[in-house]
């Protein structure tokens, strides 16, 4: 069975970039306008909908709602330039996955190939500490002489 993906973004250059990130064996349909994307969504019933949230008068949430309402077996990934907590929550509420545009080149291949949970359960209000520098030195950053000086000071 041929896997199909619908890629929607008003920026044609970004469409080309993301199209190159999609693995081989997936038939990709790209749209730059909401109305064309709506028609494609209903006619081809893709397994994946990857859409920018900001599509002019409409947004990617409308497409995800349409896929859910039409009972299509479509997994939706919505993205935005900056993190918008309200839109992230709305996307998760309707069963879509949410990402920021800067993370899409990394998230898109995994989205298409990895087994996904039923819904996106990430809490976007919590700061991801893995990306923050927390300072300090580890003992392995010190030379042996520095370590010996520290430990001898503790013994006296």
C-alpha positions as CSV (number, residue, x, y, z in Angstrom):
1,X,0.0,0.0,0.0
2,X,1.3,3.4,-1.0
3,X,1.7,5.8,1.9
4,X,0.5,9.4,1.1
5,X,1.4,12.7,2.7
6,X,-0.2,16.1,2.3
7,X,2.2,18.9,2.9
8,X,0.7,22.4,3.3
9,X,2.6,25.7,3.6
10,X,2.2,29.1,2.0
11,X,6.1,29.3,1.6
12,X,7.1,27.3,-1.5
13,X,10.7,27.2,-0.5
14,X,9.8,25.6,2.9
15,X,7.6,23.1,1.0
16,X,10.6,22.0,-1.0
17,X,12.8,21.8,2.1
18,X,10.3,19.7,4.0
19,X,9.6,17.5,0.9
20,X,13.3,16.5,0.9
21,X,13.0,15.4,4.5
22,X,10.2,13.0,3.8
23,X,11.5,9.4,3.4
24,X,11.4,7.5,0.1
25,X,8.3,5.5,-0.6
26,X,5.9,8.2,0.5
27,X,3.8,9.9,-2.2
28,X,3.8,13.6,-1.3
29,X,1.2,16.1,-2.4
30,X,2.2,19.8,-1.7
31,X,-0.2,22.7,-1.5
32,X,0.4,26.4,-0.8
33,X,-3.2,27.4,-0.3
34,X,-5.9,26.2,2.2
35,X,-8.6,25.6,-0.4
36,X,-6.4,23.4,-2.5
37,X,-5.2,21.5,0.6
38,X,-8.8,21.0,1.7
39,X,-9.7,19.4,-1.7
40,X,-6.6,17.2,-1.6
41,X,-7.3,16.1,1.9
42,X,-10.8,14.9,1.1
43,X,-9.8,13.4,-2.3
44,X,-6.6,11.5,-1.5
45,X,-7.2,10.7,2.2
46,X,-3.5,10.8,3.1
47,X,-2.0,8.9,6.0
48,X,-0.1,12.1,7.1
49,X,-1.1,15.7,7.1
50,X,1.9,18.1,7.7
51,X,0.7,21.7,7.8
52,X,1.8,25.1,8.8
53,X,-0.6,26.5,11.4
54,X,-0.8,29.9,9.6
55,X,-2.5,29.7,6.3
56,X,-3.9,33.1,5.8
57,X,-7.6,33.3,6.7
58,X,-7.6,29.7,7.8
59,X,-5.1,27.6,9.6
60,X,-3.8,24.1,9.9
61,X,-6.2,23.4,12.8
62,X,-9.0,23.7,10.3
63,X,-7.5,20.9,8.2
64,X,-6.9,18.7,11.2
65,X,-10.5,19.2,12.3
66,X,-11.7,18.3,8.8
67,X,-9.6,15.1,8.8
68,X,-11.1,14.2,12.2
69,X,-14.6,15.1,11.2
70,X,-14.4,13.1,7.9
71,X,-13.0,10.2,10.0
72,X,-9.9,9.9,7.8
73,X,-7.1,7.8,9.2
74,X,-4.8,10.7,9.0
75,X,-2.1,11.5,11.5
76,X,-1.6,15.3,11.7
77,X,1.6,17.3,12.4
78,X,1.1,21.0,12.8
79,X,3.9,23.5,13.1
80,X,4.4,27.2,13.7
81,X,7.3,29.7,13.6
82,X,7.2,30.3,17.3
83,X,5.8,28.4,20.2
84,X,2.2,29.4,20.8
85,X,1.0,27.7,23.9
86,X,-2.7,28.2,23.0
87,X,-2.3,26.7,19.5
88,X,-0.2,23.9,20.8
89,X,-2.9,23.0,23.3
90,X,-5.6,23.2,20.6
91,X,-3.6,21.0,18.3
92,X,-3.1,18.4,21.0
93,X,-6.8,18.6,21.9
94,X,-7.9,17.5,18.5
95,X,-5.3,14.7,18.4
96,X,-2.6,16.4,16.3
97,X,1.1,16.7,17.0
98,X,2.7,20.1,17.3
99,X,6.2,21.3,16.6
100,X,8.0,24.6,15.9
101,X,9.3,25.2,12.4
102,X,12.9,25.2,13.5
103,X,12.6,21.6,14.8
104,X,10.7,20.3,11.7
105,X,13.8,19.1,9.7
106,X,14.6,16.8,12.7
107,X,11.0,15.9,13.7
108,X,9.6,15.2,10.2
109,X,11.6,12.1,9.4
110,X,10.9,10.7,12.8
111,X,7.2,11.5,12.5
112,X,7.0,9.6,9.2
113,X,9.1,6.5,10.3
114,X,8.8,6.0,14.1
115,X,5.8,4.4,15.8
116,X,3.9,7.3,17.4
117,X,1.7,7.4,20.5
118,X,-2.0,7.9,20.0
119,X,-1.7,11.6,20.8
120,X,0.9,14.2,21.6
121,X,1.2,14.3,25.4
122,X,4.0,16.8,25.8
123,X,3.5,19.7,28.1
124,X,4.6,22.8,26.2
125,X,4.4,25.0,29.3
126,X,7.3,23.1,30.9
127,X,10.8,24.2,29.9
128,X,12.9,21.5,28.4
129,X,16.0,21.6,30.6
130,X,18.1,19.6,28.2
131,X,18.5,22.7,26.0
132,X,19.5,25.0,28.8
133,X,23.1,25.6,30.1
134,X,22.9,25.1,33.8
135,X,26.5,26.1,34.5
136,X,28.9,24.6,37.0
137,X,31.8,22.4,36.6
138,X,32.0,18.6,36.7
139,X,34.8,16.9,38.6
140,X,36.0,15.5,35.3
141,X,36.7,19.0,34.1
142,X,39.4,19.4,36.8
143,X,42.9,18.2,36.6
144,X,44.2,15.6,39.0
145,X,46.2,18.3,40.9
146,X,43.1,20.5,41.3
147,X,41.1,17.5,42.7
148,X,43.9,16.7,45.1
149,X,44.0,20.3,46.3
150,X,40.2,20.2,46.9
151,X,40.2,17.0,48.8
152,X,43.3,17.9,50.9
153,X,41.5,21.1,52.0
154,X,38.5,19.1,53.1
155,X,40.7,16.8,55.3
156,X,42.4,19.7,57.3
